[in-house]
Structures are given as C-alpha cells and as structure tokens.
Amino acid sequence: MDGGNQSDAYRLMISAIVPRPIAFLSTQGVDGSVNLAPFSFFMAAGSNPPMIAVSVEPREDGLKDTARNIRETGEFVLNMVTEEIAEAMNLASGDHPYGVSEFEVAGLTPIPSERIKPPRVKESPVCFECRAMDLREIGRSPNTLILAELLVAHVRDDLWIADKKRVDTAALHAVGRLGGMQYCRVRDIFELVRPKVSRG
C-alpha cells in the first residue's frame, strides 16, 4: 500500500499504530458554549516545558468544534480516559451540532479549572489544564495539529505515588484506542530495565 488513498491509509494507521492514548478534550468557545470530545492522534511531546501534541481531523464542512474553540481561545483541558468513563467518552464522540454540551450528552460533570476557562471532567482522575503554543494546518484535509503546554495537573489522591512523583499506572485503569470500534485496557503491565551503555 502506498498511502495514497486517505480512507485506506487511515484504517491502516489506526489498526497498526496501537495502542493509542485518548485525549478527551474539553474546550470553551468565545460565546461560552462548552465542548467535550475524544481524539486518539495524541502524544506527549516534551517535558521542559511539559507539552502534548494532538491532531484534530476536520469535519466535511470545516473545523470540528474542538479545533475551532482552541483557535479562538488557545485553552483546553486534557482529561484522561479510564474504564469507568469509557462509555461516557463514547457518547461524547458523536458529531453533535455546535452549542450542544457533550457533558450533558455523556452524563459527565464539568468542574472549574484553576488557570483557564474550559472546565475539567470531574469523573476523570487525571486532568491537565493546557494552553496552545502552536497550531498548524497539515495535510490535504487539512488536520489541525495542536502543540500545547501543560499548565496545571490534577491527579486524584489515591493514584498519586508521592515518593516517586508519578501516577500509579496499574490503578489508573486507562483505556487505549485500537482500530475500528476497538479499545483496550491497560491491565497487563511488565517491566524491562533499560540497559546501561558505556559511551567511552
């Protein structure tokens, strides 16, 4: 396959590049309307400052609400998806008209953020308040590539391992995206010790 057909390339990529973490993004438009939607073209992009990258595909008639809101305000919350809210996340993924609150559609609770206007998802145990650093249109569609700085992290107390300064991955019960309608659970965890290599 040469990657020339967009639909075929998309199906190949989402079924082979797995598992992918899910960026469940809450945004707010300049008119005050709130949007909540999941995206799996998502990755950590740096640690100084802490950064993430998310790619948002367009609708047939233009930008998705998430990309539109971030273009207008530069702010969003990244809410991590766990098994407990996977069904709600799926409900929020529908192509709802602008102005419809996916919080209400999914039965999730918006709570105030500390430094930005878009609300967090109360039911998500790990949330990052983010500010966009760069937005670029890429590809023929085009996608909106968002590079953002993580401003504030909210981690549920029972998941935080204080002495190691990290989240308890096993207890988080995160959900990953696969191909088609498939998802996966982060349950089977193993460790590999990175080799120490002498460089002279």
C-alpha positions in Angstrom: 0.0 0.0 0.0 1.4 3.4 -1.0 -0.7 5.6 1.4 -2.3 7.5 -1.5 -5.9 6.7 -0.5 -6.9 8.7 2.6 -9.5 6.2 3.8 -7.3 3.2 3.4 -4.3 5.0 5.0 -6.5 6.0 8.0 -7.7 2.4 8.6 -4.2 1.0 8.2 -2.7 3.5 10.7 -5.3 3.2 13.4 -5.2 -0.6 13.3 -1.3 -0.8 13.3 -0.3 2.2 15.5 -1.7 0.7 18.7 -2.5 1.2 21.5 -3.0 5.0 21.3 -3.8 7.1 24.4 -7.1 9.1 24.2 -7.1 12.9 24.6 -10.5 13.7 26.0 -10.5 17.4 25.4 -12.9 19.9 27.0 -12.9 23.4 25.4 -15.0 26.5 25.6 -16.0 28.9 22.7 -15.9 32.6 22.9 -19.7 32.5 23.3 -19.3 30.4 26.5 -20.5 27.1 24.9 -18.6 24.1 26.2 -17.5 21.1 24.0 -16.1 17.7 25.0 -14.6 15.3 22.5 -12.1 12.4 22.3 -9.1 12.2 20.0 -6.5 9.4 19.6 -4.0 11.1 17.4 -2.3 12.2 20.6 1.1 12.0 22.3 3.4 13.5 24.9 5.7 15.9 23.1 8.2 17.2 25.6 9.0 17.7 29.3 10.6 21.2 29.6 8.1 22.7 29.5 5.7 19.7 29.6 4.0 19.5 26.2 1.5 17.4 24.3 0.5 17.2 20.7 -3.0 16.4 19.4 -4.1 16.2 15.8 -7.8 17.0 15.1 -9.3 15.9 11.8 -11.8 18.3 10.2 -15.5 17.7 9.5 -16.6 17.6 5.9 -18.0 21.1 6.3 -15.0 22.6 8.2 -13.3 22.6 11.6 -14.5 20.5 14.4 -15.7 22.4 17.5 -12.6 21.4 19.4 -10.2 22.9 16.9 -12.4 26.0 16.4 -12.6 26.7 20.2 -8.8 26.2 20.6 -8.1 28.5 17.7 -10.4 31.1 19.3 -9.2 30.8 22.9 -6.0 28.9 23.0 -7.2 26.9 26.0 -8.4 23.3 26.7 -8.3 20.6 29.4 -6.9 17.1 28.6 -9.0 14.6 30.6 -7.6 11.1 30.7 -10.0 8.3 29.8 -10.4 5.3 32.2 -12.5 2.2 32.1 -15.0 4.0 34.4 -15.8 6.7 31.9 -15.2 4.8 28.6 -18.9 4.6 27.8 -19.4 8.3 28.6 -16.4 9.2 26.4 -18.0 7.2 23.5 -21.3 9.1 23.9 -19.4 12.4 23.7 -17.7 11.3 20.5 -20.9 11.8 18.4 -20.9 14.5 15.7 -23.1 16.9 17.7 -24.1 20.3 16.5 -22.1 23.4 17.8 -23.5 24.5 21.1 -24.6 21.1 22.3 -22.8 20.2 25.6 -21.3 16.8 25.4 -21.0 17.0 29.2 -24.8 16.7 29.3 -25.0 14.1 26.5 -22.5 11.9 28.3 -23.7 12.5 31.8 -20.4 13.9 33.0 -19.8 16.7 35.4 -18.0 19.9 34.5 -15.9 21.5 37.3 -13.9 24.7 37.2 -10.3 24.7 36.2 -7.7 26.8 38.1 -6.0 28.8 35.4 -8.1 28.5 32.3 -11.8 28.9 31.4 -12.7 25.4 30.0 -14.0 23.1 32.7 -12.5 19.8 33.7 -14.3 16.4 33.8 -14.9 15.6 37.4 -15.1 11.9 36.8 -11.6 11.8 35.1 -8.9 11.0 37.7 -6.1 12.8 35.8 -6.7 16.2 34.1 -4.2 18.6 32.6 -5.0 22.3 32.0 -3.4 23.3 28.7 -2.6 26.4 26.7 -1.9 26.1 23.0 1.7 27.1 21.9 1.3 26.4 18.2 -1.5 25.4 15.8 -0.7 24.2 12.3 -2.8 23.0 9.4 -1.2 19.8 8.0 -2.0 17.5 5.2 -4.6 17.8 2.4 -7.7 17.7 4.6 -6.2 19.5 6.5 -5.8 18.4 10.1 -5.2 20.9 12.9 -2.0 20.0 14.7 -2.1 21.4 18.2 1.1 21.7 20.3 0.3 22.8 23.9 1.9 23.4 27.2 0.6 21.6 30.3 -0.1 24.3 32.9 -1.7 22.5 35.8 -2.0 18.8 36.6 -4.9 17.4 38.7 -4.4 13.9 39.9 -6.8 12.0 42.2 -5.1 11.5 45.6 -5.3 7.7 45.6 -3.5 7.5 42.3 -0.5 9.7 43.2 2.7 7.9 44.3 4.3 10.8 46.2 7.8 9.4 46.8 8.1 8.5 43.1 6.3 11.6 41.8 4.2 9.6 39.4 0.7 8.2 38.8 0.0 4.6 39.7 -0.4 3.3 36.2 -1.8 0.0 37.3 -4.5 1.6 39.4 -5.4 4.2 36.8 -7.2 1.7 34.6 -6.6 3.8 31.5 -8.2 2.9 28.2 -6.4 2.9 24.8 -7.7 3.2 21.3 -7.2 0.5 18.7 -8.6 0.1 15.1 -12.3 0.1 14.1 -14.5 0.2 17.1 -11.9 -1.5 19.4 -10.4 -0.3 22.6 -8.0 -1.9 25.1 -7.5 -1.9 28.9 -4.1 -1.2 30.5 -4.0 -4.2 32.7 -1.2 -6.5 31.6 1.9 -4.5 32.7 5.5 -5.7 32.7 8.9 -4.0 33.3 12.1 -4.0 31.3 15.2 -2.4 32.8 16.9 -0.1 30.4 20.5 -1.2 29.7 23.4 1.0 30.8 25.7 1.6 27.9 29.2 3.0 28.3 30.0 5.8 25.9 33.7 5.8 26.4 
